[in-house]
């Protein structure tokens, strides 16, 4: 018999929920050819580290790297040390360096493993004395480190640049300088202010049309140094419109966690690849769907991803920047880590009502590997919240 739980609702009452009882089928193994599918991955905190978790980060390296090996085994690529790992939300550059070093070594040991890592400026605290030269130096340090260990670069948005730039020309100058120095083509990441309020007005304007033109100018001028662009604006139409204007050979990596099936499937004028935080949560389904696309089976692709969309919109619901809590919660329910603790104590960023709804959506999407274990762990979370 399928487990039954009493789950809290927004009105303060409890409702009985019986799990579907069906664990997700194992996804196909092997490389994915039709699209590049990056999963931006979380990190596993060390719950026993004798630190102040709101001020310091300490990782469980075994569990963190084991999850990366699991995602690679599904044929997905790994986007390392991105915002999903809580860069800028408790996860510091010093710890990110060690994570990148270890992940690059893991990728080298696994034939076919694809990895790219985030380079930003988070070692630089934004402030009135920070200059464009400081931002350039911070980018150069992080890009140089990633290249020194043999990694590929994802050029992340910079809070410090957003704070000190005075016009679109400042973005053109900084990005032009960095792109002129990188050894291999990079992925540029435009992270919207729904993910990070400090990035409002990125590319020199709060007008998204004007900001888009600035980014397109950078892509056009430096296309040889750009593998692709990931935009995280939760704006499907803007993503598609930008994609159609890219120079040949520059990829669009969808960061639209609200509407990714449509942009990845594509249309007669092209398709997006993917670099998504929700792929951490739905990795088996993402793998199965992309393998179906490899076989030209768009109907199966749609069928697999359709129930994940409600889940993703819930996990990434406002305030969107707290989606990381849902990512780690899913990993905990599915046995990828032994606890529900996070860097910065961010496990408290979502209500138990929000988590209960996520539990239901995971079950309905067939994304609970072991429903009995997931129910047991959900009960433990409920008990901590005072729900008998």
N, C-alpha and C positions, 0 to 999 in steps of 0.2 A: 504494500500500500504506500502511496506517495506521502511524504511528510506534510503535515499541516501546521501552520504557525498562526499566531494572532499578531497582526501587524497594525501599528498605529496609523491613523489617518490625520489629515490636516485639521479636522474639527475636534480632535482630542479623543475620539472613540477608537475602539479596536475592531478589526474585522478579521474573520478567518480566511486564510488563503491556503489552498491545497496546491502543491507544486505539480507541474505537468508530469513529473516522474521520468522524463526522458532526458538522458544526458546527450550532449551534442555528439554527433558521429565524428570519428576521426577525420581530419581534413587530409586531402592528398598531399604527398610529399614531393619534393623535387623543385627545380627552379621555376619561377614565373616569368613568362616571356612577353606577354601582351602589354604589360604596364610595369613601371617601376613602382613598387609599393613599400614605401618607408613607414615603419611604425615608430613614432616618437615615444621613447620608453621612460617609465618612472624608475626611481631608485628605491631600494629597500633600506630603510633606516635600521640601525642596530639598536634594539629596544633596551639593551642591557648596558649600553655605554654610560659611564659615570660623567655625564655632561649636562649642561642646561640645554634642553632640546630646542628652546626658542632662540638661542644665541649661537649654538654650535651644531655642526653636522657630523655624524659618524655613520658610516654605512656598514651593512652586512654584505661584505664583498661576495661571499659564496652565493647567497640568494640573488643578489643583483646580477651577477654574471650568468648564473644558471638561467635566469629569465631571458637573457639575451640569446643564449644558446637555443632555448626553446623557440623563440621567435624566428631565428635563422632556420631552424629545422622545418619550419612551415613554408620556407621559400620567400619570406618577407625580408626586406632590408631594415636596418636599424639606424634611426636618427638619434644620436647620442648627445647627452648633456644639453638638451634643449629646454624649453619652458616646461615640458611635461615632467622633467626631472627636478623642477622647482628652482631653476636658475632665476635668481632675483627674488625668490620667495623662500629663503632659508638655505639654499644650496650655493655655496661660495665657489669662486674660481679655483682656489687651491684644491678643494676636494674634487672639482670637475676635472682638473688636470690628471689626478690619479685615476679617475674613472675612465677618461679618454685613453690614457696609457694602457690600462688593463684591457679595455674593450678592443683596442687595435690589436693587441697581442692575441686575444681570443679569436678575432676575425681571421687573422693570419693562419690560425691553426685549423680553421674550418673551410674546406674547399667551397668556393661559391658564395661565402658570406660577404654581404655588402654593408658597409658602415660609413657614415658621414657624421661629423661632430660639430657642435655649435661653437662658433667664435664670436664673442661679443666684447663688451667693455665693462663688465660688471666688477672688475677689480678697481674701477675708477668711480668714486662717489660723486654724483652730480652736485654741482655747487657753483656759486657766482664766479669763482676763480678758474674754473675749468675752461680750457680753450679748445679750439678745433685741433690744434697740434697735440694736445693731451689725448683727445679721442683717437686720433690717428695712431699715436704711440700705443695706446691700449689695444686697439685692433691688431696692430702689427705684432704685439707680444703674443696674443692668443692665436692668431693665424700662424705665426712662426712656431709656436709650440706644437700645434696640431701637425704641421708639416714635418717637424723634427722627429716625430714618432711614427711617421708614415701614414697619417690620416688624411681624409678628405674634409673640406671645409664647408660648413653651412654658415653663411655670414648673417648673424642675427641682428635684429634692430637694437639700437643703443639708446638707453635712457639718457646718458650723458650728452649724446649728440642732439637728442630731442630738446634738451634743456638749454644747450648753448648755441645751436644753429639759429641764424637770423633770417635765412631765406633758403629757397630751393638751391641756390648756387652753392651754399655750404655743403649740402648733401652731395651735389655733383662733384665737388672738390674732394671730400673725404672718401667717398666710394671710388672715385677715379684713382686716387692714390693707392688705395688698398688693392683694387683689382689689377693695377699695373704691376704689383709685386707678387701676387700669388702664382704658384708653380702650375697648378691645375685648375680647370674651371670649377667654380663654386656654385652653391645654391644660395640665392639671396632670399631672406625671409622678411616679409612685411607682416608684422604682428599688430593687429588692430588694438585700439584702446579698450575694447571690451575684454581683452585678455590682460592688458596692462595699461591702466589709466595714464601712467607716466609717458606713454608713447603717443598721446593725442597730438595731432598736427604733424605726424611724421612725413617726411619728404618735403617739409617746408610749408604745409598748408593744411588747415582743417577741412578744406573743400576737397573731397575725395577725388573729384574729377581732375583738379589741378595736381594733387598728389600723384595720381595715376600717370599723368603726363611726365612728371619728373622721373618716376621710376622707369617708364618706357624709354626716356631719353638715355638713362644710364644703360639699360639693356641694349639699346641700339648701338651706342658708342663702344660698348665693351663686350659685345656678343661672344667673342672668341674666349673670354675668360669667365663666361657664365654658362653653367650646365642647365640651370633652370631657376625659376622663381616660385617660391611658396608664398601664397597670400592667405592670411588668416583674418578675413574680414567678415566671414559668415554671409557672403554676398555672392550668390551663384552667378547672377547676370554680369557682375563686374569681372568675375574670374573668367567667364567665357569670352567676354569682349576683349579683355587683355590678351588672352591666349591667342586670339585670332590676329593680333597685331605683333606678335613676337617674331623676330627674325628666324629663319629656318634653322633648326638645330637646337633652339632654346626651348626647354620643356616648361610646361606649367605643372607644378606640383600642388594639387588641390590641398588646401588647408581648411576647407569648408566642412566642418563637422556637423552642419545642419543638412547638407544636401549632396554629400559626396557620391552616391551611386550615379546620379545623372551626369555629373561632370567627368567621372572616371569612365563611364560607358561611352560618352562622347556622342558626336553627331557626324554628319557628312563632312563638316569642316574641321574636324579634329577631336582630340580627347585629352583629358588631363591625366597625368600620373598622380601619385598620392604621396603626401607626407603628413600623416594625421596622428593626433594624439588618441583618437578613438580606436585606431588600429591596435593600440596596446590592449584595450578592453575586448575587442572583437577579433583578435588575431586569427583564431581558427576559421571564423566565418569569412574574414577578409581573404585569407588564403584560398579557401574553397571557391569563393566567388571569382577571384582572379584566375584561378586554374580553369574555371568554367569559361571565362572570357578567352583564355588561351585556346580552348577548343571551339571557339566561335558560338558558344551557347549563351547568348545574352539573356534569354528567358530564365535560365538557372541562376545566372549572375544576379538578376533582379530579385528572384525569389529568395535567395539566401540573404541578401542585404536588406530587403524590405523591413523585416522586423527589428533590425538593428538601428533603424533610423529613429524610431521613437525613443529607444534607449539613449542614443547619442544626444538627441535634443534635450533629454532630461539631464544627462551627465554634464552637458555644457550649458545648462540653463543659467540665467543671471543669478548672482554675479559670476560671469563666465570664468573668471580667473581661478575660481575654486574647483574647477573640473578635476584637478589633480586628486582631490579626495575620492572622487568616484572611481578614478583609475586604480588607485591603490586598494580601495574597497573590493573591487572586482578581483584583483590578484589575490587578496586574502580569502575571499569566498571560494576561489578555485584552487586553493592549496599551493599557490606559488610562493607564499611566504607564511610564516607561522603566526603572524600577529597583524593587528591593524593599528600600527603606529607609523608616524610620518616625520620626515625632516620638518623642523619648525613647529611641531605639534599640530600640523594642519589637518589631522584626522578629525578635529573638532569644527572644521569649517563648514560642514553640512549637517543639517538636522537629522535626527533619527527617522523622522517622517520621510525626508528626502531619500535616505538610504534604503528604507523599506520599499519605497516605490522602485528604486533601482533594482533591488533584489527581484521583484516581480517581473520587471522588464527583461532582466538577464535570463530568468527562467523561461519566459515566453519566447525569447529569441533563441532558445536552445544553447545558451552559453554558460551553463553550469556543468562543469566536467563531471562532478560527483554530487548530485542533488542532495544526498543524505549529509555529506560533509558540509555543503553550503548551508543547509538548514541548521545544522548544529552550530555553525559559526555565526549565522544570523541571530540565533537565540542568545548567543553570548553577547553580541552587540546590544541586543534589546535589553538584556539583563543589566548591563552597565548603565543603560538609560532609564532603568527603573520600570521596564515593561516586563511583567511576570510572564 
